[in-house]
Amino acid sequence: MSIAYLEVRKLAFIKLDATNIYFSSDFRIKDTFSQLFFNFCFNRKEIGMTPAVDLMQKTESNKKSSLVKEKSNLHAETKRAKRKKPKTQEHVKSKRSKNKIDMELDHFFAEFSDKPKVPLQIQLDYARNGHSVLRSFLSPTFLSEHLYPLLLAHHHSSNNSLAAWQQKVQVAGSLPSLLVQNQFPTISSCKSQLKKMLQTPVVEIPFLQHFNTWRVYPLIEKLVTSPFLASSAATLLDVPSVRLYQDALFVKNLSKDGPTPWHSDAKMAPFDTSHMITFWIPLQHIPKHGGTGLRFVDKSHSDFALPFWNDENSVEYNRLEQRYSFDDPCDSNGDYNRDCVQDHMPLDLGDITVHAGWTLHCADAGNKDEKKTRTGGERYALAVSYVDARAEVREEYFENTKSEAKRLGDAEDHLSFRDWIGEVEPRKLLDHPLIPIVWPNIYDGSK
């Protein structure tokens, strides 16, 4: 078989045999003579060479692809040019508003990094009576323009509202949370079940609550883990260090919800400690008359006899006024019965109350007068609780862990601590990211 090599315009070499013509990979068709060779080409390859027909098709394909790409780029450039409209007055205003919000938050976060001085009188009142009030403690602007809208949206999210109602069913029936989620998948089914449990035609709950919003929103995490609150907690508890136990958003419907019964927070927590404190932060103004702020029983935090000798169903819990009231010989009106139930209402935006873990407290039902001052007839309050960093978890929470059977305390907070309770040891120093030590902050050297 004869083989010849021809040079075509010095652009490429053609290898010619009896049946095939092959062009080197850099060959480009330039004239009619070169085109004649393609009419006799077959699709057959030899090592190091490219069939002419394949090369031609590939070249044409590349040209088409290049044109499509150029058109696509031109179209994209046109769209970008259309989007780049001159900034309108509304756009500039919106950007300035966002910058203002960022600056405000930076200012608030800078305040949160400070350690406030808790007045000595507040410390004495807290130690003596188990509760007190911190006036103008937080910024009204921060609460009304940043925290309140965030928590309002959180509560009205369908999933969060359902979870709050399921928690009520779980507590009322002492039921496992998984069973409640499966059997009562809607708010209406939860309400129907509560009617059966409570044996009432109308469901009258004291409030709905959402636990640990700090795990969801960085804004709230900044607040509840800040030295501003944490160092104040350590000062009032008179302990060297504290850990964050939980935060809870309480929403009371002022036209439907009933009163919040007497209770103490420490009875719902899994800790064996007397050093627990809650900051109760209302997100709206609460009036003096008819308000739904917390009411406290003076000195109840130091009454060891009440929980020791009386179980939770004892009638003694229904006569707390008689138990804690005492004669005041200094009363010039001749009425020597001093009321032991105190409150700190009215509460302006920025005022917060503090109470010890074992202090008995309650809240009244809503009323029409207070409803006028609320958006949607709801009262919002964020409660933030801290405990002594050395507090230990009781052993009973590790017995029969597969069951959510009722413990010695109330089951109200179980939803709050179920995510970490199985990952710590009883009677040991706790070390878990969901209950962090927040004062002093051992990571940034705070003292």
PAKE-313800 format. One record per residue (C-alpha): residue number from 1; residue in one letter; x, y, z. Coordinates in nm, 2 decimals. Layout:
<recs>
NUM; a; X; Y; Z
...
</recs>
This chain:
<recs>
1; m; 0.00; 0.00; 0.00
2; s; 0.15; 0.33; -0.10
3; i; 0.15; 0.62; 0.14
4; a; 0.21; 0.98; 0.05
5; y; 0.24; 1.30; 0.25
6; l; 0.10; 1.63; 0.10
7; e; 0.14; 1.98; 0.25
8; v; -0.16; 2.21; 0.22
9; r; -0.08; 2.58; 0.25
10; k; 0.17; 2.48; 0.52
11; l; -0.11; 2.47; 0.78
12; a; -0.11; 2.10; 0.85
13; f; -0.01; 1.76; 0.72
14; i; -0.24; 1.51; 0.56
15; k; -0.17; 1.14; 0.59
16; l; -0.32; 0.96; 0.29
17; d; -0.37; 0.59; 0.24
18; a; -0.61; 0.39; 0.03
19; t; -0.91; 0.44; 0.24
20; n; -0.86; 0.72; 0.49
21; i; -0.74; 1.08; 0.51
22; y; -0.63; 1.21; 0.85
23; f; -0.55; 1.57; 0.95
24; s; -0.33; 1.68; 1.24
25; s; -0.52; 1.83; 1.52
26; d; -0.44; 2.19; 1.43
27; f; -0.56; 2.16; 1.07
28; r; -0.81; 2.43; 0.95
29; i; -0.99; 2.40; 0.61
30; k; -0.88; 2.70; 0.40
31; d; -0.96; 2.62; 0.03
32; t; -1.17; 2.41; -0.21
33; f; -0.89; 2.17; -0.27
34; s; -0.87; 2.07; 0.09
35; q; -1.24; 2.03; 0.10
36; l; -1.23; 1.76; -0.17
37; f; -1.04; 1.52; 0.05
38; f; -1.33; 1.51; 0.30
39; n; -1.56; 1.35; 0.05
40; f; -1.35; 1.03; 0.06
41; c; -1.30; 1.02; 0.43
42; f; -1.43; 0.74; 0.66
43; n; -1.46; 0.74; 1.04
44; r; -1.15; 0.54; 1.12
45; k; -0.88; 0.65; 1.36
46; e; -0.51; 0.59; 1.38
47; i; -0.30; 0.67; 1.68
48; g; -0.19; 1.03; 1.70
49; m; -0.42; 1.15; 1.41
50; t; -0.77; 1.30; 1.39
51; p; -1.03; 1.19; 1.12
52; a; -1.10; 1.49; 0.89
53; v; -1.47; 1.45; 0.91
54; d; -1.47; 1.44; 1.29
55; l; -1.25; 1.74; 1.30
56; m; -1.47; 1.94; 1.07
57; q; -1.79; 1.86; 1.27
58; k; -1.61; 1.94; 1.59
59; t; -1.50; 2.28; 1.45
60; e; -1.85; 2.37; 1.34
61; s; -1.99; 2.26; 1.68
62; n; -1.73; 2.48; 1.86
63; k; -1.83; 2.78; 1.64
64; k; -2.20; 2.73; 1.72
65; s; -2.12; 2.69; 2.09
66; s; -1.91; 3.01; 2.09
67; l; -2.20; 3.20; 1.93
68; v; -2.45; 3.07; 2.19
69; k; -2.21; 3.17; 2.47
70; e; -2.16; 3.52; 2.33
71; k; -2.54; 3.57; 2.30
72; s; -2.58; 3.44; 2.66
73; n; -2.32; 3.68; 2.79
74; l; -2.48; 3.97; 2.61
75; h; -2.82; 3.88; 2.75
76; a; -2.67; 3.86; 3.10
77; e; -2.50; 4.19; 3.06
78; t; -2.82; 4.35; 2.95
79; k; -3.01; 4.21; 3.25
80; r; -2.74; 4.34; 3.49
81; a; -2.76; 4.68; 3.32
82; k; -3.14; 4.69; 3.37
83; r; -3.10; 4.60; 3.74
84; k; -2.85; 4.88; 3.80
85; k; -3.12; 5.14; 3.82
86; p; -3.04; 5.47; 4.00
87; k; -3.10; 5.45; 4.37
88; t; -3.43; 5.58; 4.46
89; q; -3.51; 5.79; 4.77
90; e; -3.68; 5.49; 4.92
91; h; -3.38; 5.27; 4.86
92; v; -3.14; 5.52; 5.02
93; k; -3.38; 5.55; 5.32
94; s; -3.41; 5.17; 5.36
95; k; -3.03; 5.14; 5.36
96; r; -2.99; 5.42; 5.61
97; s; -3.25; 5.26; 5.83
98; k; -3.06; 4.93; 5.82
99; n; -2.74; 5.11; 5.91
100; k; -2.92; 5.28; 6.20
101; i; -3.05; 4.94; 6.33
102; d; -2.70; 4.79; 6.31
103; m; -2.55; 5.09; 6.49
104; e; -2.82; 5.06; 6.76
105; l; -2.76; 4.69; 6.81
106; d; -2.38; 4.76; 6.83
107; h; -2.45; 5.01; 7.10
108; f; -2.67; 4.77; 7.30
109; f; -2.42; 4.49; 7.27
110; a; -2.15; 4.73; 7.40
111; e; -2.38; 4.80; 7.70
112; f; -2.44; 4.43; 7.76
113; s; -2.06; 4.37; 7.78
114; d; -2.05; 4.59; 8.09
115; k; -2.10; 4.47; 8.45
116; p; -2.37; 4.69; 8.61
117; k; -2.37; 4.78; 8.97
118; v; -2.67; 4.63; 9.14
119; p; -2.77; 4.88; 9.42
120; l; -2.71; 4.75; 9.78
121; q; -3.08; 4.81; 9.86
122; i; -3.19; 4.58; 9.58
123; q; -2.95; 4.32; 9.71
124; l; -3.09; 4.35; 10.06
125; d; -3.45; 4.33; 9.94
126; y; -3.38; 4.03; 9.73
127; a; -3.20; 3.85; 10.01
128; r; -3.47; 3.94; 10.27
129; n; -3.79; 3.89; 10.06
130; g; -3.68; 3.67; 9.78
131; h; -3.77; 3.92; 9.51
132; s; -3.70; 4.28; 9.40
133; v; -3.72; 4.51; 9.09
134; l; -3.46; 4.67; 8.88
135; r; -3.60; 5.00; 8.73
136; s; -3.48; 5.12; 8.39
137; f; -3.24; 4.83; 8.37
138; l; -3.27; 4.76; 8.00
139; s; -3.32; 4.99; 7.70
140; p; -3.68; 5.05; 7.61
141; t; -3.57; 5.09; 7.24
142; f; -3.40; 4.75; 7.24
143; l; -3.70; 4.58; 7.39
144; s; -3.97; 4.74; 7.18
145; e; -3.79; 4.77; 6.84
146; h; -3.57; 4.46; 6.84
147; l; -3.66; 4.20; 7.10
148; y; -4.04; 4.23; 7.09
149; p; -4.09; 4.20; 6.71
150; l; -3.86; 3.90; 6.71
151; l; -4.05; 3.71; 6.98
152; l; -4.38; 3.81; 6.84
153; a; -4.30; 3.65; 6.51
154; h; -4.16; 3.34; 6.69
155; h; -4.48; 3.29; 6.89
156; h; -4.71; 3.32; 6.58
157; s; -4.50; 3.08; 6.38
158; s; -4.74; 2.78; 6.32
159; n; -4.48; 2.52; 6.43
160; n; -4.39; 2.71; 6.75
161; s; -4.75; 2.77; 6.84
162; l; -4.83; 2.40; 6.80
163; a; -4.53; 2.30; 7.01
164; a; -4.65; 2.53; 7.29
165; w; -5.00; 2.37; 7.29
166; q; -4.85; 2.02; 7.28
167; q; -4.64; 2.11; 7.59
168; k; -4.96; 2.20; 7.78
169; v; -5.11; 1.86; 7.69
170; q; -4.79; 1.68; 7.79
171; v; -4.78; 1.86; 8.13
172; a; -5.15; 1.82; 8.20
173; g; -5.15; 1.45; 8.13
174; s; -4.79; 1.36; 8.24
175; l; -4.75; 1.21; 7.89
176; p; -4.44; 1.14; 7.69
177; s; -4.36; 1.42; 7.45
178; l; -4.33; 1.18; 7.15
179; l; -4.67; 1.04; 7.22
180; v; -4.82; 1.38; 7.24
181; q; -4.66; 1.49; 6.91
182; n; -4.80; 1.18; 6.73
183; q; -5.15; 1.18; 6.87
184; f; -5.22; 1.55; 6.88
185; p; -5.07; 1.70; 6.56
186; t; -5.29; 2.01; 6.55
187; i; -5.37; 2.29; 6.79
188; s; -5.74; 2.20; 6.77
189; s; -5.67; 1.84; 6.88
190; c; -5.46; 1.97; 7.17
191; k; -5.75; 2.20; 7.28
192; s; -5.99; 1.91; 7.26
193; q; -5.77; 1.69; 7.47
194; l; -5.72; 1.96; 7.73
195; k; -6.10; 2.00; 7.76
196; k; -6.12; 1.62; 7.84
197; m; -5.83; 1.63; 8.09
198; l; -5.95; 1.94; 8.27
199; q; -6.31; 1.85; 8.24
200; t; -6.41; 2.20; 8.14
201; p; -6.62; 2.32; 7.84
202; v; -6.37; 2.60; 7.77
203; v; -5.99; 2.56; 7.78
204; e; -5.85; 2.82; 8.02
205; i; -5.47; 2.79; 8.04
206; p; -5.26; 3.04; 8.23
207; f; -5.02; 3.11; 7.94
208; l; -4.83; 2.96; 7.65
209; q; -4.45; 2.93; 7.67
210; h; -4.16; 2.88; 7.44
211; f; -3.83; 2.75; 7.58
212; n; -3.47; 2.85; 7.50
213; t; -3.52; 3.10; 7.23
214; w; -3.15; 3.19; 7.29
215; r; -3.06; 2.87; 7.09
216; v; -3.24; 3.01; 6.79
217; y; -3.17; 3.38; 6.78
218; p; -2.82; 3.53; 6.82
219; l; -2.98; 3.86; 6.94
220; i; -3.12; 3.68; 7.25
221; e; -2.81; 3.48; 7.30
222; k; -2.62; 3.80; 7.32
223; l; -2.85; 3.92; 7.59
224; v; -2.89; 3.61; 7.81
225; t; -2.52; 3.52; 7.80
226; s; -2.40; 3.88; 7.86
227; p; -2.21; 4.00; 8.16
228; f; -2.49; 4.26; 8.20
229; l; -2.74; 3.99; 8.32
230; a; -2.50; 3.71; 8.42
231; s; -2.29; 3.92; 8.66
232; s; -2.61; 4.07; 8.81
233; a; -2.73; 3.72; 8.88
234; a; -2.41; 3.62; 9.05
235; t; -2.43; 3.94; 9.27
236; l; -2.78; 3.87; 9.38
237; l; -2.72; 3.50; 9.44
238; d; -2.40; 3.59; 9.62
239; v; -2.21; 3.31; 9.43
240; p; -1.88; 3.34; 9.24
241; s; -2.01; 3.19; 8.91
242; v; -2.34; 3.12; 8.74
243; r; -2.46; 2.91; 8.44
244; l; -2.75; 2.98; 8.21
245; y; -3.03; 2.74; 8.28
246; q; -3.29; 2.85; 8.03
247; d; -3.50; 3.13; 7.89
248; a; -3.87; 3.11; 7.84
249; l; -4.11; 3.33; 7.65
250; f; -4.44; 3.36; 7.83
251; v; -4.74; 3.47; 7.62
252; k; -5.07; 3.54; 7.81
253; n; -5.39; 3.60; 7.61
254; l; -5.55; 3.88; 7.81
255; s; -5.91; 3.79; 7.70
256; k; -5.89; 3.41; 7.73
257; d; -5.62; 3.29; 7.96
258; g; -5.67; 3.24; 8.33
259; p; -5.45; 3.33; 8.62
260; t; -5.11; 3.18; 8.67
261; p; -5.13; 2.97; 8.99
262; w; -4.88; 2.99; 9.28
263; h; -4.56; 2.81; 9.20
264; s; -4.18; 2.82; 9.25
265; d; -3.94; 2.78; 8.96
266; a; -3.69; 2.56; 9.14
267; k; -3.95; 2.29; 9.18
268; m; -3.96; 2.25; 8.81
269; a; -3.58; 2.24; 8.75
270; p; -3.37; 1.93; 8.78
271; f; -3.11; 2.08; 9.01
272; d; -3.05; 2.03; 9.38
273; t; -2.98; 2.39; 9.48
274; s; -3.11; 2.69; 9.66
275; h; -2.92; 2.92; 9.43
276; m; -3.15; 2.99; 9.14
277; i; -3.27; 3.33; 9.01
278; t; -3.50; 3.45; 8.73
279; f; -3.51; 3.78; 8.56
280; w; -3.86; 3.85; 8.44
281; i; -3.85; 4.10; 8.15
282; p; -4.19; 4.24; 8.03
283; l; -4.19; 4.35; 7.67
284; q; -4.48; 4.60; 7.72
285; h; -4.59; 4.84; 7.99
286; i; -4.78; 4.67; 8.27
287; p; -5.02; 4.89; 8.46
288; k; -5.06; 4.89; 8.84
289; h; -5.43; 4.81; 8.84
290; g; -5.54; 4.50; 8.66
291; g; -5.19; 4.43; 8.53
292; t; -5.06; 4.08; 8.48
293; g; -4.72; 4.13; 8.63
294; l; -4.59; 3.88; 8.88
295; r; -4.70; 3.88; 9.24
296; f; -4.47; 3.74; 9.51
297; v; -4.50; 3.60; 9.86
298; d; -4.25; 3.78; 10.09
299; k; -3.99; 3.54; 10.25
300; s; -4.14; 3.23; 10.09
301; h; -3.80; 3.15; 9.95
302; s; -3.67; 3.07; 10.30
303; d; -3.98; 2.87; 10.41
304; f; -3.83; 2.52; 10.42
305; a; -4.12; 2.38; 10.62
306; l; -4.38; 2.44; 10.34
307; p; -4.24; 2.20; 10.08
308; f; -4.10; 1.96; 10.34
309; w; -4.42; 1.89; 10.54
310; n; -4.68; 1.95; 10.26
311; d; -4.70; 1.79; 9.92
312; e; -4.82; 1.98; 9.62
313; n; -5.18; 1.89; 9.68
314; s; -5.19; 2.01; 10.03
315; v; -5.45; 2.27; 10.13
316; e; -5.18; 2.47; 10.28
317; y; -5.10; 2.61; 9.93
318; n; -5.45; 2.75; 9.92
319; r; -5.40; 2.96; 10.23
320; l; -5.07; 3.13; 10.17
321; e; -5.20; 3.47; 10.27
322; q; -5.28; 3.34; 10.62
323; r; -4.95; 3.15; 10.64
324; y; -4.73; 3.45; 10.56
325; s; -4.92; 3.75; 10.69
326; f; -4.82; 3.89; 11.02
327; d; -4.93; 4.16; 11.26
328; d; -4.77; 4.50; 11.22
329; p; -4.81; 4.70; 11.54
330; c; -4.70; 5.02; 11.36
331; d; -5.01; 5.03; 11.15
332; s; -5.20; 5.33; 11.28
333; n; -5.53; 5.22; 11.11
334; g; -5.58; 4.94; 11.36
335; d; -5.56; 4.68; 11.09
336; y; -5.26; 4.47; 11.19
337; n; -5.28; 4.22; 10.91
338; r; -4.99; 4.31; 10.68
339; d; -5.04; 4.17; 10.33
340; c; -4.75; 3.94; 10.25
341; v; -4.83; 3.93; 9.87
342; q; -4.63; 4.20; 9.70
343; d; -4.58; 4.32; 9.34
344; h; -4.38; 4.58; 9.16
345; m; -4.64; 4.71; 8.92
346; p; -4.66; 4.94; 8.73
347; l; -4.37; 4.82; 8.52
348; d; -4.25; 5.05; 8.25
349; l; -4.06; 4.92; 7.95
350; g; -3.71; 4.85; 8.07
351; d; -3.81; 4.76; 8.43
352; i; -3.75; 4.40; 8.52
353; t; -3.83; 4.20; 8.83
354; v; -3.60; 3.94; 8.99
355; h; -3.70; 3.65; 9.21
356; a; -3.54; 3.35; 9.38
357; g; -3.59; 3.00; 9.26
358; w; -3.80; 2.90; 9.57
359; t; -4.00; 3.22; 9.59
360; l; -4.37; 3.16; 9.55
361; h; -4.52; 3.38; 9.28
362; c; -4.83; 3.40; 9.05
363; a; -5.00; 3.63; 8.80
364; d; -5.35; 3.75; 8.76
365; a; -5.57; 3.68; 8.45
366; g; -5.60; 3.94; 8.18
367; n; -5.86; 4.21; 8.18
368; k; -6.01; 4.45; 7.94
369; d; -5.83; 4.76; 8.06
370; e; -5.49; 4.60; 8.01
371; k; -5.60; 4.46; 7.67
372; k; -5.62; 4.81; 7.53
373; t; -5.25; 4.86; 7.57
374; r; -5.15; 4.54; 7.40
375; t; -5.10; 4.44; 7.03
376; g; -5.35; 4.16; 6.96
377; g; -5.45; 4.14; 7.33
378; e; -5.14; 3.95; 7.44
379; r; -4.88; 4.01; 7.71
380; y; -4.53; 3.91; 7.63
381; a; -4.25; 3.85; 7.89
382; l; -3.91; 3.69; 7.86
383; a; -3.79; 3.50; 8.17
384; v; -3.42; 3.43; 8.20
385; s; -3.30; 3.18; 8.47
386; y; -2.96; 3.12; 8.61
387; v; -2.82; 2.88; 8.87
388; d; -2.51; 2.85; 9.07
389; a; -2.24; 2.70; 8.84
390; r; -2.18; 2.43; 9.11
391; a; -2.54; 2.31; 9.11
392; e; -2.58; 1.94; 9.06
393; v; -2.85; 1.74; 8.89
394; r; -3.06; 1.50; 9.11
395; e; -3.02; 1.13; 9.07
396; e; -3.39; 1.06; 9.00
397; y; -3.36; 1.20; 8.65
398; f; -3.13; 0.91; 8.56
399; e; -3.35; 0.63; 8.70
400; n; -3.57; 0.47; 8.44
401; t; -3.46; 0.72; 8.17
402; k; -3.67; 0.56; 7.90
403; s; -3.98; 0.69; 8.07
404; e; -4.10; 1.04; 8.12
405; a; -4.27; 0.94; 8.45
406; k; -4.33; 1.23; 8.69
407; r; -4.04; 1.32; 8.91
408; l; -4.03; 1.47; 9.26
409; g; -4.08; 1.81; 9.11
410; d; -4.32; 1.95; 8.85
411; a; -4.29; 1.84; 8.48
412; e; -4.34; 2.19; 8.34
413; d; -3.97; 2.24; 8.24
414; h; -3.90; 1.90; 8.10
415; l; -3.92; 2.02; 7.74
416; s; -3.64; 2.27; 7.83
417; f; -3.38; 2.04; 7.97
418; r; -3.45; 1.71; 7.79
419; d; -3.19; 1.79; 7.52
420; w; -2.90; 1.77; 7.77
421; i; -3.02; 1.58; 8.08
422; g; -2.92; 1.25; 7.94
423; e; -2.57; 1.37; 7.85
424; v; -2.45; 1.47; 8.20
425; e; -2.39; 1.28; 8.52
426; p; -2.57; 1.32; 8.85
427; r; -2.39; 1.48; 9.14
428; k; -2.11; 1.59; 8.91
429; l; -1.99; 1.93; 8.80
430; l; -2.19; 1.99; 8.49
431; d; -2.01; 2.05; 8.16
432; h; -2.25; 2.09; 7.86
433; p; -2.28; 2.36; 7.59
434; l; -2.66; 2.39; 7.64
435; i; -2.61; 2.50; 8.00
436; p; -2.30; 2.71; 7.98
437; i; -2.12; 2.90; 8.26
438; v; -2.18; 3.26; 8.16
439; w; -2.02; 3.44; 8.46
440; p; -1.73; 3.47; 8.48
441; n; -1.68; 3.40; 8.12
442; i; -1.38; 3.17; 8.14
443; y; -1.32; 3.20; 7.76
444; d; -1.26; 3.58; 7.74
445; g; -1.11; 3.63; 8.09
446; s; -1.40; 3.82; 8.25
447; k; -1.37; 3.87; 8.62
</recs>
